[in-house]
Amino acid sequence: MAIPDFQTLMLPVLRYVGDGEQHSPRDAIGALADEFGLTEEERAQRLRSGPTRTFANRVGWAVSYLKQSAVIESPARGRYVITDRGRQVLASPPDRITIPYLAEISPEFREFRARAGKRRDHKKDVPTSEADGDEDERTPEEQIEAADRVLRAALERDLLDRVKRSSPDFFERIVLQLLLAMGYGGSLADAGQQLGRTGDDGVDGVIKEDKLGLDVVHLQAKRWTDAPVRRPDVQSFAGSLEGQRSRKGVFITTSYFTSDAREYVSRIEKRIVLIDGAELSKLMIEHGVGVTEIRSLSLLRLNETYFEEEA
């Protein structure tokens, strides 16, 4: 089954701590993973933004929201226990604990949401989106990741469009700067001496594979707008590598490679890497070429160790 969202997990978490004993989130993660029959792959799945496992992250947010609602409390570091309000919920439980439900039963949770800056519905004193039952079921971290994916996709499209509209000289500079940012070529002056513009809106040449020049990589780049790079184009490049007794090559295009071109390089002995327009824009963003940071977001969490008092 799919990994349950954090709101779906809130009632099972409350039931898990409903025995009145103290429990840790780690214990709950294992027990709930078994309860939902998650596969090993689902248990190991991680958030795109870091090392945190998706299911553990969702259980953690379920615990956090239940704590903010005072249906569970933390009597000791990393330990949680049900409260009287939590017992009342379990005595007559809803089909599913949701954010609107918590806002209805818990003034502490409504205060928490107010501090988070949500617009409030004056009739029900809960956020408008929650009153409408339209609350996002993703954790806050997953919402940030989703927004980042949307912004990243738009940036990739805009960046590739600008690269396609650049002059041949500027395109050569882009290729050089990207390769240098990736660790190839040594210095800009050194790389520039080994690469020269051809007459076909492309860059052809050789660049050091590392700063010491222990090996070299031959390069071809095509600033094409619509026409795809086909197998004969790649075959011609492979032939030029043979003439130079070279084993490695990189073929960059702002367009895309046909399936038979990709299939060809997968079968030959020489190592040729194909970078199409979509991959080019991703690499430029990853290595900071042609983009600038406008805002940095740091996600903070409570440092439990800080609050450990000496005996």
ABEGO torsion letter per residue (X at the ends): XBBBBAAAAAAAAAAAAAAGBBBBAAAAAAAAAAAAGBBAAAAABBBAAEABBAAAAAAAAAAAAAAAAGABBBABBGBBBBBAAAAAAAABBBABBBAAAAAAABAAAAAAAAAAGBBBBAAAGBBAAAAAGABBABBAAAAAAAAAAAAAAAAAAAAAAAAAABBAAAAAAAAAAAAAAAGBGGBAAAAAAABBBBAAGBBBEBBBABAAGABBBBBBBBBBAABBBBAAAAAAAAAAAAAAGBABBBBBBABBBBAAAAAAAAABABBBBBBBAAAAAAAAAAAGBGBBBABBBBBBBBBAAAABBBX
